[in-house]
Amino acid sequence: MEYGKPWVASCSAQLVEVQDEDPNNPAGNNDLDLKIVISNAYPCYHCKVSNVSVKNTGSVPVKLNTTVYIIYGSTEIKCSAYEDQATGETKYACDTDGNGKADIVVWGCFTSLNGKQIEPGGTQSFTVDIHVEQDAEQKSTYTVEIIIRGIQWNEY
């Protein structure tokens, strides 16, 4: 009932060209990256993005490799993967202010994509969960970028 009010956080997701991950590729950069923006963030805010798919549009099988970045202000920070002892899930801790504490934690079934092989024309769907931690700066904007690279199966 509070949605859209100025004191409530919002979460949006889109597939966009964030960066050229393969600048030396003669075929060009023909991919899209998942960009999730949390605006007016506050501690314990949770955002979930569902039904995102990655598709192998090439002609050979690929194995997937996932990297998570967060942008806070104008700074891009690579998030650190760890295993949650309680759930056994892989999660990514993102420390945006450099104080050694995670401000944002990212997880979801996309973390199980590392090393997964997708055949030509094949797809894999996944979800992303983002939690704004207690140490996060209130009323801030956080941009989460999830980059999933398809690496030729025999070069992984």
FIBA-623545 format. One record per residue: residue in three letters; chain; y, x, z of N, C-alpha, C in turn. Coordinates in steps of 0.02 Angstrom, whole numbers, always signed. Last residue first. Example, Ala and Ser with C-alpha at 12.3 -4.5 7.8 and 13.67 -1.06 7.14 Angstrom:
<pts>
PT   r c   n.py   n.px   n.pz  ca.py  ca.px  ca.pz   c.py   c.px   c.pz
PT ser A   -112   +642   +354    -53   +684   +357     +2   +645   +394
PT ala A   -284   +660   +390   -225   +615   +390   -165   +660   +390
</pts>
This chain:
<pts>
PT   r c   n.py   n.px   n.pz  ca.py  ca.px  ca.pz   c.py   c.px   c.pz
PT tyr A  -1177  +1844  -1053  -1155  +1822   -987  -1171  +1874   -935
PT glu A  -1221  +1864  -1178  -1170  +1911  -1155  -1146  +1894  -1085
PT asn A  -1304  +1763  -1217  -1334  +1829  -1211  -1284  +1883  -1190
PT trp A  -1216  +1650  -1221  -1272  +1652  -1174  -1300  +1722  -1165
PT gln A  -1043  +1674  -1222  -1104  +1673  -1262  -1163  +1690  -1217
PT ile A   -957  +1578  -1104   -974  +1645  -1126  -1040  +1643  -1164
PT gly A   -829  +1473  -1075   -896  +1474  -1104   -909  +1544  -1132
PT arg A   -737  +1452   -926   -748  +1489   -988   -820  +1482  -1010
PT ile A   -630  +1351   -850   -702  +1358   -859   -712  +1391   -927
PT ile A   -507  +1345   -733   -523  +1372   -798   -598  +1383   -801
PT ile A   -399  +1246   -653   -470  +1263   -655   -486  +1283   -726
PT glu A   -257  +1252   -556   -283  +1263   -624   -357  +1282   -618
PT val A   -148  +1158   -462   -214  +1189   -462   -237  +1193   -535
PT thr A     +6  +1165   -388    -28  +1155   -452    -93  +1193   -451
PT tyr A    +99  +1084   -266    +46  +1133   -279    +15  +1115   -346
PT thr A   +250  +1060   -186   +211  +1045   -246   +162  +1102   -258
PT ser A   +284  +1000    -18   +281  +1050    -71   +243  +1024   -131
PT lys A   +290   +930   +101   +335   +910    +47   +337   +961    -10
PT gln A   +235  +1066   +206   +246   +995   +194   +298   +985   +138
PT glu A   +126  +1196   +175   +197  +1178   +181   +206  +1105   +162
PT ala A    -30  +1206   +264    +10  +1198   +203    +82  +1177   +220
PT asp A   -113  +1209   +372    -65  +1264   +367    -18  +1256   +307
PT gln A   -204  +1105   +353   -153  +1099   +406    -98  +1151   +398
PT glu A   -231  +1083   +173   -249  +1104   +241   -189  +1099   +289
PT val A   -273   +969    +57   -215  +1006    +81   -228  +1020   +155
PT his A   -411   +975    -48   -387   +956    +18   -328  +1001    +37
PT ile A   -486   +913   -191   -435   +958   -165   -412   +931    -98
PT asp A   -625   +905   -299   -593   +882   -237   -544   +934   -213
PT val A   -683   +860   -456   -645   +910   -418   -616   +875   -357
PT thr A   -833   +840   -555   -778   +815   -514   -744   +873   -479
PT phe A   -903   +838   -723   -895   +863   -655   -837   +829   -620
PT ser A  -1018   +849   -863   -964   +816   -825   -962   +843   -754
PT gln A  -1049   +935  -1007  -1065   +933   -936  -1005   +902   -900
PT thr A  -1124   +930  -1172  -1069   +920  -1124  -1095   +923  -1053
PT gly A  -1167  +1007  -1330  -1181   +979  -1265  -1120   +973  -1220
PT gly A  -1137  +1074  -1446  -1128  +1002  -1446  -1140   +969  -1378
PT pro A  -1252  +1200  -1402  -1200  +1177  -1449  -1197  +1101  -1452
PT glu A  -1291  +1193  -1223  -1310  +1201  -1294  -1253  +1178  -1339
PT ile A  -1247  +1278  -1082  -1236  +1217  -1121  -1250  +1233  -1194
PT gln A  -1301  +1342   -927  -1301  +1348  -1000  -1291  +1280  -1032
PT lys A  -1218  +1398   -782  -1253  +1343   -816  -1246  +1351   -891
PT gly A  -1140  +1494   -722  -1205  +1514   -748  -1243  +1460   -784
PT asn A  -1058  +1374   -630  -1063  +1446   -643  -1134  +1464   -664
PT leu A  -1064  +1241   -592  -1067  +1256   -663  -1074  +1330   -678
PT ser A  -1044  +1211   -462  -1113  +1224   -481  -1120  +1240   -555
PT thr A   -912  +1178   -456   -931  +1244   -430  -1003  +1261   -448
PT phe A   -900  +1048   -496   -884  +1099   -546   -905  +1168   -522
PT cys A   -919   +965   -389   -979   +986   -424   -963  +1035   -481
PT gly A   -804  +1037   -269   -830   +982   -310   -889  +1008   -350
PT trp A   -650  +1106   -206   -722  +1105   -214   -741  +1046   -259
PT val A   -519  +1192   -127   -541  +1158   -187   -617  +1162   -191
PT val A   -391  +1192    -10   -462  +1205    -21   -485  +1161    -79
PT ile A   -237  +1266    +34   -272  +1218     -9   -345  +1240    -14
PT asp A   -211  +1363   +125   -165  +1306   +122   -197  +1249    +83
PT ala A   -300  +1472   +230   -300  +1430   +170   -251  +1373   +177
PT lys A   -222  +1615   +298   -252  +1549   +309   -247  +1509   +245
PT gly A   -151  +1731   +273   -222  +1737   +288   -258  +1671   +301
PT asn A    -23  +1717   +230    -32  +1726   +302   -106  +1730   +322
PT gly A    +17  +1690    +98     -4  +1757   +116    -15  +1770   +190
PT asp A    +42  +1564    +49    +98  +1599    +83    +79  +1668   +110
PT thr A    -73  +1515     -9    -12  +1518    -49    +44  +1558    -16
PT asp A   -235  +1534    -21   -183  +1552    +27   -118  +1563    -11
PT cys A   -369  +1439    -52   -308  +1461    -85   -253  +1471    -32
PT ala A   -542  +1442    -69   -486  +1442    -21   -426  +1473    -56
PT tyr A   -666  +1347   -140   -615  +1397   -155   -557  +1389   -106
PT lys A   -842  +1332   -105   -773  +1307   -103   -726  +1364   -119
PT thr A  -1007  +1284   -123   -957  +1335   -140   -890  +1301   -139
PT glu A  -1097  +1210    +14  -1061  +1206    -49  -1018  +1268    -60
PT gly A  -1155  +1204   +138  -1187  +1247    +89  -1153  +1247    +21
PT thr A  -1096  +1136   +243  -1124  +1096   +187  -1163  +1138   +137
PT ala A  -1063  +1232   +341  -1086  +1166   +361  -1121  +1128   +305
PT gln A  -1017  +1345   +273  -1078  +1350   +314  -1106  +1282   +334
PT asp A   -967  +1359   +112   -954  +1320   +172  -1019  +1318   +213
PT glu A   -941  +1511    +36   -991  +1459    +49   -975  +1425   +114
PT tyr A   -800  +1545    -71   -840  +1556    -11   -890  +1500     -5
PT ala A   -679  +1617   -181   -739  +1576   -171   -773  +1595   -106
PT ser A   -504  +1615   -179   -565  +1652   -160   -623  +1604   -148
PT cys A   -386  +1598   -314   -418  +1574   -253   -484  +1609   -241
PT lys A   -248  +1684   -369   -319  +1671   -381   -350  +1652   -315
PT ile A    -88  +1619   -393   -133  +1651   -345   -204  +1633   -363
PT glu A    +72  +1631   -457     +3  +1612   -472    -44  +1653   -428
PT thr A   +233  +1575   -413   +180  +1624   -401   +111  +1595   -417
PT ser A   +337  +1490   -411   +325  +1524   -474   +269  +1576   -469
PT gly A   +268  +1369   -312   +332  +1396   -335   +321  +1427   -404
PT tyr A   +107  +1405   -334   +151  +1380   -282   +219  +1411   -296
PT ile A    -41  +1374   -412    +28  +1396   -423    +71  +1363   -370
PT ile A   -205  +1435   -404   -155  +1388   -379    -87  +1417   -393
PT tyr A   -361  +1443   -492   -295  +1470   -475   -253  +1415   -444
PT val A   -529  +1477   -513   -480  +1430   -487   -417  +1468   -468
PT thr A   -655  +1491   -637   -604  +1524   -597   -554  +1472   -575
PT thr A   -823  +1494   -695   -767  +1457   -668   -721  +1501   -627
PT asn A   -923  +1500   -836   -895  +1541   -782   -830  +1507   -760
PT leu A  -1071  +1452   -923  -1005  +1438   -897   -986  +1484   -839
PT lys A  -1144  +1504  -1074  -1151  +1497  -1002  -1080  +1493   -975
PT val A  -1186  +1427  -1231  -1141  +1465  -1187  -1160  +1454  -1115
PT pro A  -1270  +1434  -1391  -1268  +1414  -1320  -1219  +1458  -1281
PT val A  -1167  +1420  -1539  -1218  +1454  -1499  -1214  +1429  -1427
PT ser A  -1061  +1357  -1599  -1126  +1353  -1634  -1182  +1390  -1598
PT gly A   -946  +1257  -1498   -967  +1313  -1539  -1035  +1303  -1570
PT thr A   -910  +1166  -1407   -894  +1149  -1477   -915  +1204  -1525
PT asn A   -967  +1107  -1265   -978  +1167  -1306   -967  +1146  -1379
PT lys A   -857  +1031  -1150   -902  +1024  -1208   -906  +1090  -1245
PT val A   -834   +959   -993   -826  +1019  -1033   -878  +1013  -1089
PT ser A   -751   +821   -916   -807   +849   -953   -786   +913   -988
PT val A   -724   +724   -771   -697   +775   -817   -758   +806   -851
PT asn A   -747   +624   -670   -765   +614   -741   -729   +661   -789
PT ser A   -610   +637   -551   -679   +623   -572   -685   +619   -647
PT val A   -524   +712   -425   -522   +700   -497   -594   +694   -520
PT lys A   -445   +680   -273   -509   +686   -308   -499   +668   -381
PT cys A   -358   +741   -134   -353   +719   -204   -422   +729   -236
PT his A   -290   +719    +25   -349   +732    -14   -340   +702    -84
PT tyr A   -194   +786   +157   -195   +746    +96   -256   +767    +55
PT cys A   -185   +871   +266   -241   +824   +264   -240   +776   +204
PT pro A    -10   +900   +256    -76   +918   +283   -123   +858   +285
PT tyr A    +64   +853    +97    +67   +857   +170     -4   +870   +195
PT ala A   +162   +859    -55   +101   +870    -16   +114   +871    +60
PT asn A   +238   +822   -165   +256   +796    -99   +196   +802    -51
PT ser A   +104   +830   -284   +176   +829   -268   +187   +798   -200
PT ile A    -15   +918   -363     -5   +878   -302    +69   +885   -284
PT val A    -90   +926   -518    -27   +936   -481    -25   +889   -422
PT ile A   -205  +1011   -613   -197   +958   -564   -135   +974   -523
PT lys A   -270  +1048   -766   -211  +1060   -724   -202   +999   -678
PT leu A   -392  +1122   -857   -380  +1066   -812   -324  +1085   -764
PT asp A   -357  +1177  -1023   -372  +1192   -954   -357  +1130   -912
PT leu A   -428  +1187  -1187   -381  +1156  -1140   -404  +1172  -1069
PT asp A   -438  +1296  -1331   -465  +1260  -1273   -409  +1227  -1234
PT asn A   -424  +1391  -1432   -430  +1320  -1448   -461  +1281  -1391
PT asn A   -352  +1524  -1483   -362  +1495  -1417   -364  +1419  -1426
PT gly A   -433  +1615  -1617   -379  +1581  -1583   -399  +1553  -1516
PT ala A   -522  +1693  -1680   -528  +1621  -1692   -472  +1582  -1658
PT pro A   -501  +1820  -1630   -474  +1805  -1697   -478  +1731  -1714
PT asn A   -451  +1854  -1469   -500  +1815  -1506   -471  +1796  -1575
PT asn A   -368  +1914  -1380   -394  +1955  -1435   -445  +1919  -1478
PT pro A   -336  +1823  -1277   -285  +1840  -1326   -310  +1882  -1386
PT asp A   -401  +1713  -1194   -435  +1759  -1239   -388  +1782  -1295
PT glu A   -326  +1626  -1122   -375  +1666  -1086   -407  +1719  -1129
PT asp A   -173  +1575  -1120   -217  +1602  -1172   -266  +1650  -1137
PT gln A   -144  +1432  -1015   -138  +1502  -1032   -187  +1521  -1087
PT val A   -139  +1292  -1028   -104  +1325   -974    -92  +1398   -992
PT glu A   -142  +1155  -1118   -147  +1227  -1130   -105  +1261  -1077
PT val A   -222  +1022  -1024   -165  +1053  -1059   -181  +1125  -1074
PT leu A   -272   +877   -954   -298   +933   -992   -241   +960  -1035
PT gln A   -219   +825   -790   -216   +822   -863   -248   +884   -893
PT ala A   -182   +730   -646   -225   +778   -680   -218   +769   -755
PT ser A    -93   +709   -493   -102   +693   -564   -144   +748   -595
PT cys A    -51   +636   -341    -96   +683   -374   -103   +661   -447
PT ser A    +70   +626   -210    +38   +601   -270     -2   +657   -303
PT ala A   +119   +574    -43   +101   +624    -93    +71   +590   -155
PT val A   +253   +476    +14   +182   +481     +2   +169   +532    -54
PT trp A   +387   +452    +25   +357   +492    +78   +281   +502    +69
PT pro A   +427   +365    -78   +448   +436    -80   +415   +480    -27
PT lys A   +290   +266   -140   +346   +274    -93   +364   +348    -91
PT gly A   +176   +263   -214   +239   +261   -249   +300   +268   -204
PT tyr A    +77   +180    -94    +80   +217   -156   +148   +208   -190
PT glu A    +56   +106    +18   +114   +151    +20   +123   +189    -46
PT met A    -60    +41     +0     +0     +0     +0    +63    +43     +0
</pts>
